[in-house]
Amino acid sequence: MNVLLLGSGGREHALAWKLVQSSGLDTLYAAPGNPGIARHATCVPLDATDHAAVVAFVREHAIGLVVIGPEAPLVDGLADTLVAADIPVFGPTRAAAQLEGSKGFTKELCTRAGIPTAGYARVRSRAAAETTIANIFALPVVIKADGLAAGKGVVIATSTAEIAAALDALYGDDPAAEVVIEEFLDGEEASLFVLTDGKSIMPFGSAQDHKRVGDGDTGPNTGGMGAYSPALVLTPDLEARAIAEIIEPTVATMAAEGMPFSGVLYAGLMLTRTGPKLIEYNARFGDPETQVLMLRFRGDLLATMLAVAEGRLATMPPAAFSDDTALTVVMAANGYPGTPEAGGSIAGLDAAREAGGTVFQAGTRYVDGGLVAAGGRVLAVSATGDGIREAQANAYRAVDAIDFPTGFHRRDIGWREVARAD
């Protein structure tokens, strides 16, 4: 079977790396891809916003499955176009992708379905936001952009000055922006992944992301500076509760309301003293969580994705994962998560592989035959090991083999689990 993978980041590189291990794959195409993805796929200059062009490419190249990696094409309704053209697609429709595309939509669904989540208010002006915060919420308070924000549209404000700065950023260009204000939840975060075809649910592993840019979880939020899997803090009992109290009601409610969710449902959870609560949903695989999930997944990714797309997930065996721990460290360009420095040279990827790492590329391109940085998050250097300490040591050994002088990375990925292991 020929497959078209849409996207160009580290998540898509990890998916491509795993898809080419599937026995049922003939040719993997990627649009637009990146230099790392090009090691596994034929990269093509196809614009995912041009739905007619995507359909034409699928017809011309006998594509049997389209895998939509990033969130923007999902929110844009590309899956709807493909479904209407009778093309199997891994990824939810526009209506179902509202679970990520609108935080307000998700909070209101939680209310209707009785799903545990933080208390919230949805506002559409700065004045309403200021009044709501002053009258309802105690500090710290969580302020979120309602729509897509590449994992960075969240501020945890601990003072009136931080509230003002967050509202300045959100309402500076759009005085009618929709904003969700939430109570602050105390606990530890974990990411839970499930596959669903709108009817059946397949648990698909856990991970813990590291959103803050600096060691010790300091500095601004990013799209993710590293991750490890499994997240042992999400115990089997807590995972079962999250599935029963959060995932299953979501899937059932979406189906009952005429917008069944098909694809991967990524639940960001806060593990509170009273149990898991939903922070937010993503309607696609996470980045950098995909990198660690794919290192551990032992099944056939293509066969599993096709079963989701064709509505027969119930016929598949449970997802099988290695007992090893996987850990990934993001190497970012200086300036990230602000304006990243572009064009910095990158060398040593072969040395990193020889050191036992698997290097997934994100923001890279070739210039005059050399690999250079072309984005904020540039590489995700990953490794496995028998437990968190070994995985961490293996990943950083690979990181240290890479020469990226205009980049930086955290040195403490996995620190919470390492502390528990002591």
FENFENTA-V621887 format. One record per run of one state. SS is the DSSP state (H for helix, E for strand, C for the rest). FROM is the first residue (numbers start at 1). TO is the last residue. Records with the same first field share a line. If there is no record, write none. Layout:
SS=FROM-TO, FROM-TO
This chain:
C=1-1, 8-9, 20-27, 33-36, 40-41, 44-50, 61-62, 69-70, 76-77, 85-88, 91-97, 102-102, 114-116, 118-119, 124-125, 137-140, 146-153, 158-159, 172-178, 184-187, 197-200, 210-211, 215-217, 222-225, 230-235, 257-262, 273-274, 283-288, 298-300, 310-312, 316-320, 322-324, 334-344, 346-346, 348-348, 355-357, 362-363, 368-369, 374-376, 386-387, 400-402, 404-406, 409-414, 422-422
E=2-7, 28-32, 42-43, 63-68, 89-90, 117-117, 120-123, 141-145, 154-157, 179-183, 188-196, 201-209, 212-214, 218-221, 226-229, 263-272, 275-282, 297-297, 321-321, 325-333, 345-345, 347-347, 358-361, 364-367, 370-373, 377-385, 403-403, 407-408
H=10-19, 37-39, 51-60, 71-75, 78-84, 98-101, 103-113, 126-136, 160-171, 236-256, 289-296, 301-309, 313-315, 349-354, 388-399, 415-421
